[in-house]
Amino acid sequence: MKKIIITPLLIIFTMLFSNSLHAQKEILSENLLIKDWSLIEESDGIKIYVKKDLCKVGPQEKALKYLFYKIENTTSTNRNIYFSPALRYDSNPTDNEQITQYNSTEENKKSVFVSKNSSEECDCSFSNGTLSSLITNPNYPDVREFKAVKLLDIKID
């Protein structure tokens, strides 16, 4: 009797777990090329791309490293797109244990309107600053190293 109950539960758990992993595609930092778009998500006629770039901002001595997002609407209807970028940083504390952490907070949430058959994007001009995330500021010491990005809580209206 226990075997009959456990087997369906195991199958259901496996299906749910594999589905959630599939829905969260991660792009590693070394696979993100500077100035070239990488597709990170595609669903319901919406394509979301990401790229990294170095931008000289204000009086900073060194350029800042940013992630920029491009959202392409290939449908014949206007769409609202919502997502939360999760940035993964690795750090090496003094005990030499590697700590991996994803940084996804309420302030990181993105909300973008994209007209039918068009796209919205950001670059170092910050004309659409909503579609950017600061990765690192080399002007200040930091023990963390940016490793990857994935998108969470994607919603398309």
LONU-5155 format. One record per atom (N, C-alpha, C): residue in one letter; x negated, y, z negated. Coordinates in steps of 0.05 Angstrom, whole numbers, padded with zeros to 5 digits, always signed. Example, Ala and Ser with C-alpha at 12.3 -4.5 7.8 and 13.67 -1.06 7.14 Angstrom:
# residues 2
A-00264-00114-00156;A-00246-00090-00156;A-00264-00066-00156;S-00257-00045-00142;S-00273-00021-00143;S-00258+00001-00157;
//
This chain:
# residues 157
M-00016-00024+00000;M+00000+00000+00000;M-00017+00025+00000;K-00038+00026-00017;K-00056+00049-00018;K-00070+00053+00009;K-00078+00031+00022;K-00092+00034+00047;K-00074+00046+00068;I-00048+00039+00068;I-00029+00050+00087;I-00025+00080+00083;I-00025+00090+00059;I-00022+00118+00053;I-00048+00134+00058;I-00070+00123+00051;I-00096+00136+00054;I-00103+00140+00084;T-00098+00121+00101;T-00105+00123+00129;T-00092+00146+00143;P-00065+00150+00141;P-00053+00174+00153;P-00063+00200+00142;L-00067+00201+00115;L-00078+00225+00103;L-00106+00231+00114;L-00122+00211+00117;L-00149+00215+00128;L-00148+00226+00156;I-00129+00215+00172;I-00127+00224+00200;I-00117+00253+00201;I-00098+00260+00185;I-00088+00287+00184;I-00110+00306+00175;F-00125+00299+00154;F-00146+00316+00144;F-00168+00320+00166;T-00175+00299+00180;T-00195+00300+00201;T-00186+00319+00223;M-00160+00317+00231;M-00150+00334+00253;M-00150+00363+00244;L-00141+00369+00220;L-00141+00397+00211;L-00169+00408+00208;F-00188+00393+00198;F-00215+00402+00194;F-00229+00407+00221;S-00226+00388+00239;S-00239+00392+00265;S-00227+00415+00281;N-00201+00420+00278;N-00188+00442+00291;N-00198+00469+00280;S-00202+00471+00254;S-00212+00496+00243;S-00241+00501+00251;L-00257+00480+00253;L-00284+00484+00262;L-00285+00493+00291;H-00268+00481+00308;H-00267+00489+00336;H-00259+00518+00340;A-00242+00528+00323;A-00232+00555+00325;A-00252+00576+00317;Q-00274+00568+00304;Q-00293+00587+00295;Q-00320+00583+00308;K-00322+00592+00333;K-00347+00589+00348;K-00368+00609+00337;E-00391+00599+00332;E-00413+00615+00322;E-00434+00619+00343;I-00444+00643+00346;I-00467+00648+00364;I-00491+00656+00348;L-00512+00641+00351;L-00537+00646+00336;L-00551+00671+00347;S-00565+00684+00329;S-00579+00709+00336;S-00598+00705+00360;E-00613+00683+00360;E-00632+00680+00381;E-00619+00675+00409;N-00593+00668+00409;N-00578+00665+00434;N-00564+00690+00443;L-00565+00711+00427;L-00553+00737+00434;L-00575+00753+00448;L-00572+00759+00473;L-00592+00775+00487;L-00586+00804+00484;I-00607+00820+00483;I-00603+00849+00481;I-00593+00858+00508;K-00571+00873+00507;K-00558+00886+00530;K-00542+00867+00548;D-00540+00841+00542;D-00525+00822+00558;D-00502+00811+00541;W-00478+00810+00553;W-00454+00801+00539;W-00454+00771+00537;S-00446+00760+00514;S-00442+00731+00510;S-00413+00726+00502;L-00400+00708+00515;L-00372+00702+00509;L-00371+00687+00482;I-00355+00698+00463;I-00353+00685+00437;I-00326+00673+00432;E-00305+00684+00446;E-00278+00674+00442;E-00262+00679+00467;E-00244+00660+00474;E-00226+00663+00496;E-00200+00649+00489;S-00178+00664+00491;S-00152+00654+00484;S-00130+00671+00496;D-00109+00659+00507;D-00086+00673+00516;D-00092+00696+00535;G-00111+00693+00553;G-00118+00714+00572;G-00135+00736+00561;I-00145+00733+00536;I-00163+00752+00523;I-00190+00739+00520;K-00211+00754+00529;K-00239+00745+00526;K-00253+00765+00508;I-00267+00755+00488;I-00282+00772+00470;I-00312+00765+00473;Y-00328+00786+00479;Y-00356+00783+00484;Y-00371+00797+00461;V-00396+00790+00457;V-00413+00803+00438;V-00441+00806+00449;K-00455+00827+00442;K-00483+00831+00449;K-00496+00847+00427;K-00523+00845+00425;K-00537+00861+00406;K-00554+00882+00421;D-00559+00904+00407;D-00574+00926+00420;D-00588+00942+00398;L-00609+00955+00406;L-00623+00974+00389;L-00615+01002+00396;C-00606+01017+00375;C-00596+01045+00380;C-00611+01065+00362;K-00620+01086+00374;K-00632+01108+00359;K-00609+01125+00349;V-00606+01126+00323;V-00583+01141+00311;V-00595+01161+00291;G-00588+01187+00296;G-00596+01208+00278;G-00627+01210+00275;P-00636+01220+00252;P-00664+01225+00248;P-00680+01200+00240;Q-00668+01177+00241;Q-00682+01152+00233;Q-00707+01148+00249;E-00728+01138+00236;E-00754+01134+00250;E-00751+01111+00270;K-00739+01089+00260;K-00736+01065+00277;K-00707+01061+00286;A-00704+01049+00309;A-00677+01044+00320;A-00663+01023+00303;L-00636+01026+00301;L-00620+01008+00285;L-00610+00985+00303;K-00606+00962+00292;K-00597+00939+00307;K-00567+00936+00303;Y-00552+00935+00325;Y-00523+00933+00324;Y-00513+00909+00340;L-00489+00900+00333;L-00473+00882+00350;L-00451+00899+00362;F-00447+00895+00388;F-00425+00908+00401;F-00406+00887+00413;Y-00380+00894+00414;Y-00360+00876+00423;Y-00346+00887+00448;K-00339+00869+00465;K-00324+00877+00489;K-00300+00858+00490;I-00276+00870+00494;I-00252+00855+00496;I-00239+00859+00523;E-00235+00837+00537;E-00224+00838+00564;E-00196+00825+00564;N-00177+00840+00574;N-00149+00831+00576;N-00144+00824+00605;T-00142+00798+00611;T-00137+00789+00639;T-00108+00784+00645;T-00090+00792+00626;T-00062+00788+00630;T-00048+00813+00642;S-00023+00810+00649;S-00008+00832+00661;S+00009+00847+00640;T+00002+00843+00614;T+00015+00858+00593;T-00006+00871+00574;N+00002+00894+00563;N-00016+00907+00543;N-00017+00889+00518;R-00041+00888+00505;R-00044+00871+00482;R-00058+00886+00459;N-00051+00878+00435;N-00066+00887+00411;N-00082+00863+00401;I-00107+00867+00395;I-00124+00845+00387;I-00136+00852+00359;Y-00135+00833+00341;Y-00145+00837+00314;Y-00165+00814+00308;F-00188+00821+00296;F-00207+00800+00288;F-00225+00811+00266;S-00238+00793+00252;S-00257+00800+00231;S-00284+00787+00238;P-00304+00803+00246;P-00331+00791+00251;P-00343+00782+00224;A-00354+00758+00225;A-00369+00748+00202;A-00398+00745+00210;L-00415+00760+00196;L-00443+00760+00202;L-00458+00742+00182;R-00475+00725+00192;R-00490+00707+00174;R-00518+00717+00171;Y-00526+00719+00146;Y-00553+00727+00139;Y-00566+00705+00123;D-00592+00700+00128;D-00607+00682+00112;D-00628+00698+00096;S-00632+00690+00071;S-00652+00703+00055;S-00668+00682+00040;N-00692+00689+00033;N-00710+00671+00019;N-00717+00684-00008;P-00702+00677-00029;P-00709+00687-00056;P-00736+00676-00066;T-00744+00685-00089;T-00771+00677-00099;T-00774+00647-00104;D-00752+00633-00109;D-00754+00604-00114;D-00755+00588-00087;N-00757+00602-00065;N-00760+00590-00038;N-00736+00573-00029;E-00713+00576-00042;E-00688+00563-00033;E-00675+00582-00013;Q-00667+00572+00010;Q-00655+00589+00030;Q-00625+00592+00023;I-00615+00616+00023;I-00587+00622+00018;I-00575+00632+00044;T-00552+00620+00051;T-00538+00629+00075;T-00512+00642+00065;Q-00506+00665+00076;Q-00481+00679+00068;Q-00469+00692+00092;Y-00442+00691+00093;Y-00428+00705+00114;Y-00417+00730+00102;N-00419+00752+00117;N-00409+00777+00108;N-00385+00784+00125;S-00361+00781+00113;S-00337+00789+00126;S-00319+00801+00105;T-00315+00827+00107;T-00299+00841+00087;T-00276+00855+00100;E-00258+00866+00084;E-00235+00881+00094;E-00243+00904+00113;E-00265+00917+00106;E-00274+00940+00122;E-00285+00932+00149;N-00292+00906+00153;N-00302+00896+00178;N-00281+00890+00199;K-00255+00889+00190;K-00234+00881+00208;K-00232+00900+00231;K-00227+00889+00255;K-00225+00905+00279;K-00196+00903+00290;S-00187+00925+00300;S-00160+00926+00313;S-00163+00943+00338;V-00156+00931+00361;V-00161+00944+00386;V-00137+00940+00405;F-00129+00961+00418;F-00108+00960+00439;F-00123+00958+00466;V-00115+00939+00482;V-00127+00936+00509;V-00104+00935+00529;S-00105+00954+00548;S-00084+00954+00569;S-00087+00930+00587;K-00065+00924+00601;K-00065+00901+00619;K-00087+00903+00640;N-00099+00880+00646;N-00120+00878+00666;N-00143+00899+00663;S-00151+00903+00638;S-00173+00922+00633;S-00190+00912+00610;S-00209+00928+00601;S-00226+00920+00579;S-00234+00944+00562;E-00241+00939+00538;E-00252+00959+00519;E-00278+00949+00509;E-00298+00967+00506;E-00324+00959+00496;E-00338+00982+00482;C-00360+00975+00469;C-00376+00996+00456;C-00405+00992+00463;D-00420+01013+00462;D-00449+01012+00466;D-00462+01034+00449;C-00487+01040+00453;C-00501+01059+00436;C-00489+01087+00437;S-00471+01093+00455;S-00458+01119+00455;S-00436+01120+00433;F-00428+01097+00423;F-00407+01094+00403;F-00381+01108+00411;S-00375+01107+00437;S-00350+01119+00447;S-00325+01104+00436;N-00329+01079+00429;N-00307+01064+00416;N-00320+01049+00392;G-00327+01065+00372;G-00343+01055+00349;G-00330+01032+00334;T-00303+01028+00337;T-00290+01006+00324;T-00302+00980+00333;L-00312+00979+00357;L-00323+00954+00368;L-00353+00951+00364;S-00362+00958+00340;S-00390+00956+00333;S-00394+00946+00304;S-00416+00933+00299;S-00424+00924+00272;S-00454+00929+00269;L-00461+00943+00248;L-00490+00947+00242;L-00501+00920+00232;I-00523+00911+00244;I-00535+00886+00235;I-00557+00892+00215;T-00577+00908+00223;T-00599+00914+00205;T-00609+00942+00210;N-00620+00954+00189;N-00632+00980+00190;N-00662+00976+00182;P-00680+00975+00202;P-00708+00970+00196;P-00722+00993+00181;N-00708+01015+00177;N-00719+01037+00162;N-00719+01032+00132;Y-00705+01012+00123;Y-00703+01005+00095;Y-00711+00976+00091;P-00726+00969+00070;P-00734+00941+00066;P-00709+00924+00060;D-00709+00900+00071;D-00686+00882+00066;D-00697+00853+00068;V-00690+00836+00049;V-00700+00809+00050;V-00683+00791+00067;R-00660+00801+00076;R-00642+00785+00093;R-00650+00786+00122;E-00644+00764+00136;E-00648+00764+00165;E-00622+00755+00178;F-00614+00771+00198;F-00589+00765+00213;F-00593+00739+00229;K-00574+00720+00226;K-00577+00694+00239;K-00555+00688+00259;A-00530+00697+00254;A-00508+00689+00272;A-00484+00706+00267;V-00465+00704+00286;V-00439+00718+00284;V-00417+00698+00292;K-00394+00700+00279;K-00371+00686+00288;K-00347+00704+00282;L-00325+00699+00295;L-00301+00716+00292;L-00280+00700+00276;L-00269+00713+00256;L-00248+00701+00239;L-00222+00715+00242;D-00200+00702+00235;D-00174+00715+00234;D-00166+00729+00260;I-00171+00715+00283;I-00164+00727+00309;I-00134+00726+00313;K-00123+00749+00320;K-00094+00750+00325;K-00090+00767+00350;I-00073+00757+00368;I-00067+00771+00393;I-00037+00776+00394;D-00030+00801+00396;D-00001+00809+00399;D+00004+00819+00427;
//
